[in-house]
Amino acid sequence: MTDIAALEGKTPFAVQSTPVDGHIETTLRYLDIELDWRTHRATRARRPIHLSTLDLKLLRFLMLAPGQVFTRAEILEHVWPKGVHVCERTVDVHMTALRKELHVQDKPDLVRTVRGRGYSLDCVLSEAGVDIPRIRRAV
C-alpha cells in the first residue's frame, strides 16, 4: 500500500510552499494543472476546474505522485473517508468526472487508465518528447 505522507515527501518538484501574508500556502502543480489546497481551487490551462470535495482530494492524491499507477483499492484507502464502504467501481465514476473536468481542447488527456492495474496522472510522450494528445470523441 502507498503511504500518502511518503508521497508528499518524495515530490518536492510538485509541491511549492510560498509564504503569503505570513501564512504558508501550499500549491500543487503538474504541467498546466494547479491545485491550491488551502482555498480548494484548481485550474487547468488557467481555466477553473469545478470539482466536488472528494474529486479535489482525488486530484491532490494523483498530483502527489504523477506517473505512479494506483489501484482502485489504494485510491479508496487514501481518498475516501474512513469508515465509508463503497464499491471499487465508484473510483471509475470519479475518474471519469475528473477526466472530463481536466479536458482542454487540443491538450493531452492527463488521466491515464492502465488496464488491469489502475489509474495515473501523467502525460503520454512520444519518443521525441512531444506531447501526444489522446483522442477524445464527443459523446
N, C-alpha and C positions, 0 to 999 in steps of 0.2 A: 504494500500500500504506500501511497505517496504522502509525505509529511508536508503540509502547507507551509509550516514555518521554515522547513528546509528549502522549499521553493523560493520563498521570499529572500532567503539568504544567498541563493545562488544566481539571482537575476538582477544584479546591480545595474546592468545596462537598460533594463526596462523600468526600473523604479527611480524616480527622481524626487528627492525631498528638498523643497525650497522654502526658506523662511519667508513668510508673508505677514507683515504687520505683527511680528512677534510670535506667530503661530507656525507650526510646521505643516506644510501642505504636501500631501502625498499624491502624486500623479503617475499613473502608469501610461507608458507609450509603447506602441508596437506599430511600425510602419506609419500609416496615416490614421491610426486609431489612438485616441486619447481618452483616458478614464480618470476623472477626479473623484477619488473615493470619498473625500470629505464632503463634497457637495452632491455626490451621486449623479454626476452628469458625465455623459460620454459623447464623443464625436467621431465621425469617420470622414476624412477629407473635409474637415471643418464644418460638417453638417451634423446637426444634433441627431443623436440616436435615442429613440424613445423605447425604453425597456422597463419591464417590471423590476422590482427589487430583487427578485430571485434571478432574473436574467442578467442583471447587473453583477450579481455575485458570480454567476456562471462566466461572464466575460472576464471578470477580475481573475478568477481561478485560471482560466486559459491564458491570460496575459502574463501571469507569473512564470509560466514556463512555455513560451512559444516554441512550437515544433515538437513538443513532447506529446505522445499519444496517451490519452486517458481512457480507461474503460468506463462503461456506464456506472459500474459499481463504485469506482473511485470518484466520479463526478457526484454521484448521490451522497457519498460519505462526506465530501468536503463542501458541497454547496447547499444541500437541503438541510433544513433544521433537524436537530437531533430529535429522535422520537417520532418523526413523521415517516410513515411507511407508504411508499409509492412503488409502482411497477417500474422496472428499469426502462421500459419503453417511454416513460414520461420524459426521460432525458432527450429522446429523439424529438419530441414535440417542442421542447425548449430550444434545442439546437436548430430546428427549422425556423423558429421565431427569431433567434439570434442571427442566423444566416440572412434572413430577409431584411432585418434592420441594418445589417452591416453592408448590404449590397449597394454599390455605387456603380452607375453606368460606366463602362469602359475601364473598370478597375478589377483586379483579380479577386476571386472569392477567397476569403481568408479562413473560413471554417472548412476543415478537411475531414471527410469521413474515411476512416481506414476500415475497410470491410473485415469483419470478424474480430476487430480489435477495439475500436472506439473512435474518439474524436481528437482533433488537434487544431490549434490556431497557428496557421502558417501560410506561407505564400509559395506556390509552385514556381520554380525557376527552371528555365531552360539551361542547357549546358553552357550557353553563352552568358548566363547570369541575367537574362532579361525576363521580366515578369510574363508569365503565360496566363492570360485571363481564362478562367474556367467559363465555359459557355453556359449561360443561364437562359432557359427557354421560358417565354411568357406562358403563364397558365391561366 
